[in-house]
Amino acid sequence: MSENDARVLELPECDRLSLMAEDTSAAREIILEDKLTEEDRKFYGKWAELLDWMREYASTHDGVMFEKEADFTDYIYRMSRPYDLPTTVMSASLSDLSGKPVLLLNASPRHTVFKEVTLHPFESHTYRTLRYFAPKDALAEGKRVFSKEMLSELADELFAAHQH
């Protein structure tokens, strides 16, 4: 590793992203070294599964659509690195047909230490946080596994309130 590469490793994430924009070989090497742990891979796999549940909910309910709100930044700025997450979607919503989000979900980007999914009912001050729970191989609030049925119940309640 060169002296320049060592200095790049010490930079905060935002500065590393700036280097990526410059397309330097040192920056590309640093980004290629940013490997996912096995638990991270499982977390993002469960996030992709949750997105599928959202798509299914939208396709089976009148007046509801699934919308991608944002991609992961490391997908957008991946340059020559192969993209290794199971989805590009970082944030998505279940929205009404006018495009107004009713339930917004987002997943932590890869550089965060604690990976979590946030479920945020739009126009509400409350939210729920899910993390990967290895003993059940699922996303959970603490030890309470979050299921497709729970997503459907939450979305049903929110869309019913949204109609009024």
C-alpha positions in Angstrom: 0.0 0.0 0.0 1.4 3.4 -0.9 1.7 6.3 1.5 -1.1 8.1 -0.4 -3.4 5.0 -0.1 -2.8 4.9 3.7 -3.8 8.6 4.0 -7.0 7.9 2.0 -7.9 5.1 4.4 -7.8 7.5 7.3 -10.3 9.9 5.7 -13.9 10.1 6.8 -16.5 8.6 4.5 -17.6 12.0 3.0 -14.0 12.7 1.9 -13.6 9.2 0.5 -16.7 9.9 -1.6 -15.1 13.2 -2.8 -12.1 11.2 -3.9 -14.3 8.7 -5.7 -15.7 11.6 -7.8 -12.1 12.4 -8.8 -11.8 8.8 -10.1 -8.3 8.3 -8.5 -6.9 4.8 -8.4 -6.3 5.1 -4.7 -10.0 5.9 -4.1 -11.1 2.9 -6.3 -8.9 0.6 -4.2 -10.3 1.8 -0.9 -13.9 1.4 -2.1 -13.1 -2.1 -3.4 -11.9 -3.0 0.1 -15.2 -2.0 1.6 -16.5 -5.5 2.0 -19.8 -6.6 3.6 -19.9 -8.9 6.6 -22.1 -12.0 6.4 -24.6 -10.3 8.8 -24.7 -7.2 6.5 -25.4 -9.5 3.5 -28.3 -11.1 5.4 -29.6 -7.6 6.5 -29.7 -6.4 2.9 -31.2 -9.6 1.7 -34.1 -9.1 4.3 -34.4 -5.5 3.2 -34.8 -6.7 -0.4 -37.5 -9.2 0.8 -39.3 -6.3 2.6 -39.3 -4.3 -0.6 -40.9 -7.3 -2.4 -43.6 -7.4 0.3 -44.2 -3.7 -0.4 -44.5 -4.3 -4.1 -46.9 -7.2 -3.5 -49.0 -5.1 -1.2 -49.2 -2.3 -3.8 -50.1 -4.7 -6.6 -53.0 -6.3 -4.6 -54.6 -3.1 -3.2 -56.5 -0.5 -5.1 -55.3 3.1 -4.7 -51.8 2.1 -3.6 -48.5 2.2 -5.5 -44.9 1.3 -4.7 -42.4 4.0 -5.4 -38.7 3.9 -5.2 -37.6 7.1 -3.5 -33.8 6.8 -3.6 -30.9 4.5 -4.5 -28.0 3.7 -2.3 -25.2 6.2 -2.9 -22.6 3.5 -3.3 -24.7 2.2 -6.2 -24.8 5.7 -7.7 -21.0 6.3 -7.2 -19.8 2.7 -7.7 -17.6 3.6 -10.7 -15.8 0.4 -11.7 -16.6 -1.6 -8.6 -19.1 -4.4 -9.1 -22.3 -3.7 -7.1 -22.8 -6.4 -4.5 -26.1 -5.5 -2.6 -29.2 -7.5 -3.6 -31.1 -4.2 -4.5 -30.2 -0.7 -5.5 -33.2 0.7 -3.5 -32.3 2.6 -0.3 -35.7 4.2 0.2 -39.2 3.3 -1.0 -42.7 4.1 -0.2 -46.3 2.9 -0.4 -48.0 5.9 -1.8 -51.5 7.0 -3.0 -52.1 7.2 -6.7 -51.2 10.9 -6.7 -47.7 9.9 -5.5 -48.1 11.1 -2.0 -46.2 8.7 0.4 -48.3 7.1 3.1 -45.6 4.8 4.5 -41.9 5.5 3.8 -39.2 2.9 4.5 -35.4 3.3 4.2 -32.4 1.1 4.9 -29.0 2.2 6.3 -26.2 2.6 3.8 -23.3 0.1 3.9 -20.9 2.5 5.7 -23.1 2.7 8.9 -22.1 0.6 11.8 -25.6 -0.3 12.9 -27.7 -1.4 10.0 -31.4 -0.7 10.4 -34.6 -0.2 8.4 -36.8 2.7 9.4 -40.6 2.5 8.8 -42.0 6.0 8.9 -45.7 6.7 8.5 -45.8 9.9 6.5 -47.1 13.0 8.4 -46.4 11.3 11.7 -43.9 11.9 14.4 -43.6 8.2 15.1 -41.5 5.6 13.4 -40.4 2.0 13.9 -36.9 0.6 13.6 -36.0 -2.9 12.5 -32.6 -4.6 12.7 -31.4 -8.0 11.5 -32.2 -10.6 14.2 -29.9 -13.6 13.5 -31.7 -16.2 15.7 -34.8 -15.9 13.5 -33.0 -14.8 10.3 -35.4 -11.9 10.0 -35.8 -8.2 10.5 -37.2 -7.4 14.0 -38.0 -4.8 16.5 -35.8 -6.1 19.3 -36.7 -9.8 19.4 -40.2 -9.3 17.8 -39.9 -10.4 14.1 -41.5 -8.1 11.6 -43.6 -10.1 9.1 -45.4 -9.6 5.9 -48.7 -9.6 7.8 -47.5 -6.9 10.1 -46.6 -4.7 7.1 -50.0 -5.3 5.6 -51.8 -4.5 8.9 -49.7 -1.3 9.3 -50.3 -0.2 5.6 -54.1 -1.0 5.9 -54.3 1.2 9.0 -52.4 4.0 7.4 -54.3 4.0 4.1 -57.6 3.8 6.0 -56.6 6.9 8.0 -55.3 8.6 4.8 -58.7 8.2 3.1 -60.4 10.3 5.8 
